[in-house]
Amino acid sequence: MTARDELRREMVHNHLYMTEERADELIDALLAEAAGRVRDLHRPVEHRGRTICVECSGWANGSTDNPPTTHPCATILALSS
C-alpha cells in the first residue's frame, strides 16, 4: 500500500482523526515517495564521457533532444537542500 493510499484510508476510516505523530509519519512517507519518483525521472546517464540528467537532457537511445544537462541537475539539487 502506498503512503497516499494509507493516508486516504486513515482519513476516511477515522473521520479525519489521527495523532499528530501518525499524520507526520504519513506525510513524510508521501513526500519521500514523491521525491523518489522525481529522482527516478532525473537519473544520471553517461553521454560522451559526461554524466548528464536523463530527464532534463531529453535522453533517448543514446542521444539527447535538449542540450545535455549535467547531473546532478537543478531539480536534484533542490531535492537535496
Stockholm file with secondary structure:
# STOCKHOLM 1.0

chainA/1-81         MTARDELRREMVHNHLYMTEERADELIDALLAEAAGRVRDLHRPVEHRGRTICVECSGWANGSTDNPPTTHPCATILALSS
#=GR chainA/1-81 SS CCHHHHHHHHHHHTTTCCCHHHHHHHHHHHHHHHHHHHHHHTCEEEETTEEEETTTTTEETTEESSCCCBSSCHHHHHHHC
#=GC SS_cons        CCHHHHHHHHHHHTTTCCCHHHHHHHHHHHHHHHHHHHHHHTCEEEETTEEEETTTTTEETTEESSCCCBSSCHHHHHHHC
//
